[in-house]
Amino acid sequence: MSAPPTGQNLLRSSALECKDLHEYLKSRPPEILNRLYHNPPICLAVFRELPTIARHYVMRLMFVEQPVPQAVIASWCSKLHSDDHRNVVQVLNELNVWKEASIPGGMPGWTLNSTFKKNLKIVLIGGGKPWTMSTQMETDNKPRDEAFLDSYAIQRWECLLHYMVGSSDQQGISADAVRILLHAGLMNQESDGSPVITKAGFQFLLLDTASQVWYFILQYLDTIEARGLDLVECLTFLFQLNFSILGKYYSTEGMSANLLTFLQHLREFGLVFQRNRKSGRFYPTRLALNIATGKNKPMARDIEKEGYIVVETNYRVYAYTSSQLQVALLGLFCEMLYRFPNLVVAILTRDSVRQALKSGITALQIIGFLRQHAHGKMIEAGPPTLPPTVVDQIKLWENERNRFTFSEGVLYSQFLSQTDFETLRDHASSTGVLIWHNDRKRTMVVAKAGHDDVKRYWKRFSKTSN
């Protein structure tokens, strides 16, 4: 009997996970956190994103120079909120904001991380070295206002989004940005080398701009050491930008070569504007403000996202938009029919939806996209927002592709007798590892996890039968 292994791994696309600042910092080792806390901007960013009770604890401990008993700190929170207290304790421990310390008499206590406390004091009550501001430089002969910076940021960021959807209107995108898209799993390379958007990539496009930028920067930070850059130095600069003022320019004086490289990458992504690489000043854009919180003001692109799609029961889709990106997004799962200056007419077809499904986009994502951007008139009409027939048909087209399930297994064939086949088949069935069998052809497939056990049983059976 021969048993050549056969099988196929199932491809699993995990949901897009957009970590917040604390989730990201928790994943960093303690030594990295201690280095980060030497920088006041990071301490302030961590502090302002703490839960309200946690900020309360930190402020009370700020000027206490000795450990405080844990029982005393617990008494600061009502017993009705004991769960919140335990959550806060866990958060502060994971972020290394405080640490346990013994108190005379053996009582357990907590004390703030000395580095974190020192630098948080600097940003809250003054002190430290100020960042080089525009007032210390020569006046810019061609100053950039907020409108220009917003337009520049949208243009640079949408270059990346256009590339993801394969829009013909895409402009130049750096090879560095493409590597990040591939690293993040937002795009995959086909066998011919051409990039194609993934399920996670489509989820990424559905996020607001602030969340997109933060997620993209997190993926960039994952590769920062491979670029020969220092994570702490780059994060510190990123959080300095986080507290910058829109419309003000800042100096590159004193920046290291690695930091200047990082600045150029941020320039490519639209987080800063710089006339050229040798320019001694740069302007942070709105994309860099409050980057870790996702609370920056909506940009024109996000405002335009609000309600512009009408879906009819005949599968026609009308998009009242002049945005090339929005049109390209519809083109991922619709067949385009007509194009006007402020209106696009498309249709949902079996082929167009199946092409999207083939790229990893799910039916629920398509439905969610149409529902999220439904025109106000469709919402006013009352539920359901989308025609039920269209929703059901999109799901049915997906179910067509899900008629088969794949399991990794090992093929057993070429049995010398029917008795040998039935004996091994029955053993595999009794242990729950039999996936499929054909009695007439004396062939069966066993789960890969149970292959070793079945093989050992066959060896024992062969010896006894002989």
PyMOL commands that set and color helices and strands:
alter all, ss='L'
color gray80, all
select helices_A, chain A and resi 21-26+30-36+40-48+52-61+70-75+79-94+114-125+134-136+146-165+175-183+199-206+209-222+225-227+231-242+257-269+286-288+300-304+324-330+350-358+363-372+376-380+388-401+418-430+448-465
alter helices_A, ss='H'
color red, helices_A
select strands_A, chain A and resi 5-6+68-69+98-103+107-112+187-189+195-197+250-251+272-273+281-284+309-311+316-319+335-340+343-347+409-412+434-438+443-447
alter strands_A, ss='S'
color yellow, strands_A
deselect
rebuild
show_as cartoon
